[in-house]
Amino acid sequence: MPTLHRDKERTISSDSRTPWSFGGLKSWSTREIVIAAVLAVAVGVIFWAWDLLWATAFSAVPFPISYLLVGIWMVGGLLVPYVVRKPGAALVGELVAAFVSMILVNQWGFAVILSGLVQGVGAELIFASLRYRKYSLPVLMAAGALAGVFSIALDSFVYSYWHIYSLDSILLGVVLVALSGAVLGGVLSKALADGLARTGVLSGLAISKGPRRRLG
């Protein structure tokens, strides 16, 4: 009985972990850390490429329609937690990806780290609200949507949107970025991760332990 009691206490302690407790990050295995880092770096390269497109091909897209394209920048905070399924994964994914895009040189410099932090927090809140137990497509879409809303909130403060655009335009931007975060962020992240999982490269990680449809 004492052993069962201690096991129960250990389970409760593990379930109550949050990304804000560094003890939670210690639960990551070496493989989870390596895979998360590799994925985040790859996403960072995608961020950087999207940064270039934003400054060139997408520069003619007006506000707030441009926020339909922002969802790609939520992928770091969705792909990594969907694969490793640990507290703090959304923050790690977004911050590492943002850092990579910064060192590859983009038009925003260090500001992307702040964006990564805010977007990571937005996604993390959704996973934390479900105690890091659910990673279905609706959950990923919700995380992407909230991360997007956090993103435009930050932009509105940094770039003084309130003094440039009408309230209606900003609110439309909020709706569009939430949609973009849900689709370009959530749906795309799940598709990418599931594709990788089918190759076997993610074996032994949390994503490989869940039920997946058989091919054919």
Backbone hydrogen bonds, N-H to C=O, Kabsch-Sander energy under -0.5 kcal/mol:
donor,donor_aa,acceptor,acceptor_aa,energy
5,H,1,M,-2.4
6,R,2,P,-2.3
7,D,3,T,-2.3
8,K,4,L,-2.2
9,E,5,H,-2.1
10,R,6,R,-2.3
11,T,7,D,-2.2
12,I,8,K,-2.4
13,S,9,E,-2.4
14,S,10,R,-2.2
15,D,11,T,-2.5
16,S,12,I,-1.5
17,R,14,S,-1.2
21,S,18,T,-1.6
22,F,20,W,-0.6
24,G,21,S,-1.9
25,L,21,S,-0.7
26,K,22,F,-1.0
27,S,24,G,-1.4
28,W,25,L,-1.5
33,I,29,S,-2.2
34,V,30,T,-2.5
35,I,31,R,-2.8
36,A,32,E,-2.5
37,A,33,I,-2.3
38,V,34,V,-2.6
39,L,35,I,-2.7
40,A,36,A,-2.5
41,V,37,A,-2.5
42,A,38,V,-2.2
43,V,39,L,-2.5
44,G,40,A,-2.1
45,V,41,V,-1.7
46,I,42,A,-1.7
47,F,43,V,-2.9
48,W,44,G,-2.4
49,A,45,V,-2.3
50,W,46,I,-2.5
51,D,47,F,-2.5
52,L,48,W,-1.9
53,L,49,A,-2.0
54,W,50,W,-2.6
55,A,51,D,-1.7
56,T,52,L,-0.8
56,T,53,L,-0.6
58,F,53,L,-3.2
59,S,56,T,-1.1
61,V,58,F,-1.8
66,S,62,P,-2.0
67,Y,64,P,-2.0
68,L,65,I,-2.2
69,L,66,S,-1.9
70,V,67,Y,-0.6
72,I,69,L,-0.7
73,W,70,V,-1.9
74,M,71,G,-2.1
75,V,72,I,-1.6
77,G,74,M,-0.8
78,L,75,V,-1.7
79,L,75,V,-3.3
80,V,76,G,-0.9
82,Y,78,L,-1.7
83,V,79,L,-1.5
84,V,80,V,-2.7
85,R,81,P,-1.6
89,A,86,K,-1.9
92,V,88,G,-2.5
93,G,89,A,-2.7
94,E,90,A,-2.3
95,L,91,L,-2.7
96,V,92,V,-2.4
97,A,93,G,-1.8
98,A,94,E,-2.4
99,F,95,L,-2.4
100,V,96,V,-2.4
101,S,97,A,-2.3
102,M,98,A,-1.8
103,I,99,F,-2.4
104,L,100,V,-1.6
105,V,102,M,-1.4
111,A,108,W,-1.5
112,V,109,G,-1.7
113,I,110,F,-1.7
114,L,110,F,-0.9
115,S,111,A,-1.9
116,G,112,V,-2.7
117,L,113,I,-2.3
118,V,114,L,-2.5
119,Q,115,S,-2.9
120,G,116,G,-2.3
121,V,117,L,-2.2
122,G,118,V,-2.1
123,A,119,Q,-2.1
124,E,120,G,-2.7
125,L,121,V,-2.2
126,I,122,G,-0.9
126,I,123,A,-0.6
127,F,123,A,-1.7
128,A,124,E,-2.9
129,S,125,L,-2.1
130,L,126,I,-0.9
130,L,127,F,-0.6
131,R,128,A,-1.9
132,Y,127,F,-2.9
133,R,130,L,-1.2
140,L,136,S,-2.4
141,M,137,L,-2.6
142,A,138,P,-2.2
143,A,139,V,-2.5
144,G,140,L,-2.4
145,A,141,M,-2.4
146,L,142,A,-2.5
147,A,143,A,-2.3
148,G,144,G,-2.0
149,V,145,A,-2.2
150,F,146,L,-2.6
151,S,147,A,-1.8
152,I,148,G,-2.2
153,A,149,V,-1.9
154,L,150,F,-2.1
155,D,151,S,-2.5
156,S,152,I,-2.4
157,F,153,A,-1.4
158,V,154,L,-3.0
159,Y,155,D,-3.0
161,Y,156,S,-1.2
162,W,156,S,-0.6
163,H,160,S,-1.8
164,I,160,S,-0.7
164,I,161,Y,-1.1
165,Y,161,Y,-3.0
170,I,166,S,-2.0
171,L,167,L,-2.7
172,L,168,D,-2.1
173,G,169,S,-2.1
174,V,170,I,-2.0
175,V,171,L,-1.9
176,L,172,L,-2.6
177,V,173,G,-2.7
178,A,174,V,-1.8
179,L,175,V,-2.1
180,S,176,L,-2.5
181,G,177,V,-2.8
182,A,178,A,-2.0
183,V,179,L,-2.2
184,L,180,S,-1.5
185,G,180,S,-1.3
186,G,181,G,-1.9
187,V,182,A,-1.6
188,L,183,V,-1.7
189,S,185,G,-1.8
190,K,186,G,-2.1
191,A,187,V,-2.2
192,L,188,L,-2.6
193,A,189,S,-2.5
194,D,190,K,-2.7
195,G,191,A,-1.9
196,L,192,L,-2.1
197,A,193,A,-2.7
198,R,194,D,-1.8
199,T,195,G,-0.7
199,T,196,L,-0.9
200,G,196,L,-0.6
200,G,197,A,-1.0
201,V,196,L,-0.9
203,S,200,G,-1.5
205,L,202,L,-1.9
207,I,83,V,-1.6
208,S,205,L,-1.0
209,K,205,L,-0.6
209,K,206,A,-1.3
210,G,206,A,-0.5
210,G,207,I,-0.7
